[in-house]
Amino acid sequence: MNPTSEQVAHVLAGIGREDRARLLAALARRFGDIGLAEDVLQESLAAALETWPGTGVPRSPLAWLMTTARRKAIDVVRRDQVLAQKLARLRIETETSAPAAESVALASDGVGDERLAMLLGCCHPALREDERIALTLRFVAGLPTPEVARAFLVPVATMQQRIVRAKAKIRATGIPFAVPPEDELADRLPVVLRVVYLVYTEGYSRSSGPHHVRADLTSEAVHLARVLHRLLPTTAEVAGLLALLLLTDARRAARTDADGVPVPLPRQDRSRWDRTLAAEGLRLAEQAAGSRGAGTYTLQAAVAAVHTEAPSHADTDWTQILALYDLLLRLEPGPVVALNRAIAAGKALGPAEGLRLLDELSASAALARHRPYHVARAITLTELGRAEDARAAYARALDLEGNAAEETFIEHEMGRLPG
Amino acid sequence: MKYVLLLMGSTTEPECGDAEGPDPREFMAFDQEITQAGVVVDSFSLHGPETAVRVSQGPSGEPVVTSGPFAESREFVGGSYVIDVPTVDDAIAWAAKSPGSRFGWIEVRPLAEY
């Protein structure tokens, strides 16, 4: 007996984000055009809804969708001469390659080159950074546009526009969706890693809004980092980034209290850390540190590893952390790294030295606007018994941009000050 | 796909056009390489911005003709290649090879085909 429309709709709805993203990636890589891939995938889903009630649900729905979408794309290319020429120049595979190979590739659990091709296309240097992040979330993570909009805290229409314009730019500029040769891949990787890192940090500490952590964004980023690591298992910085994200994620449960207010590291209940994630992160951090090509993420992972290995905050090896930050500062000079180094120095060498270093950074316009800078000063001043100055620093922090949960935290801390 | 490689310079750059500037032989070597690769559709070289004449329209629609160089615009186009290559990455690779990307910069833009 043939399925009803509702049953077919149910089957199609059951095709998860992952599989859709893989279909899209395979099509984009095949035809070198993400807009075309999106269109034909949509059409094939509509075709399934229409024909499967009559023919029954195919044994491999994904393979059916892929074959149907591919045929539709070939039709489009045949009708559109300009597009055909352009796609021909992109050196795509000819239509003589066996469809069976594609269905096998899709059926397997393995992640193929097409995901990497999609990621590289979405993170192409010719695109702006906000475009790269939006495209990666939309097409690699497969988040629907409204969710991407929510991640950026912009109206849905704004995000739709951004994505539409980015796709138009991809087509006009001829940005390829292909895995480049190894040396070029090495050059392109830092941009990709940065996009994944930004997705994580945006989820880790929301830049505004009511919540401190957006768990789905951080999970998305960890997932993307895992995909990259599976595809490039020996690349140091890829392992380093995954290690950093895992080690940070391992502490997630302890980072906020029951009301969602951030709990600073010294007061976190370490028994709530996820030891399995931590163990995996530590292993990867070590692998990265021992490999050639170690860079910023490897160093940051090493810092996270030192924290994770400490049985308590008091037992943390701050001297080692300071040494790592010295290296990181040389590699990546910048205000935030300098701030973190100053904080580590304060822990290793005492709050008086910490305050001295923090005050040295007061000329930085970027830090003057950076909430954590003032919070760090406030904490150090509290340690030095300077309650009034600490209060003033917390007040400066409150005036700056950040999320509401942080504000609650700062107000708590101000309340705990004597006098 | 066709791309334009616009060789750009800045009038504030000290080496621009001077003795410390780019060696014409480097440009010739590059020209030979890119031509032999068979990707060049067209190319041209321009005389400096001091030879430029700007034509615009005045408030009553009358033509206004001004002689260069122009104090307010510090960027100028030195020359251009129109190339036909498969992807923007190929265009970027050629731009990176050109001596023009060292002494000034190169703007890569896709040719609009109507």
Interface residues (C-beta under 8 A of the other chain):
Chain A: V82 K86 R89 L90 R91 H124 A126 A172 T173 G174 I175 P176 A178 P180 E184
Chain B: M1 Y3 V85 P86 T87 V88 D89 A91 I92 P110 A112 E113
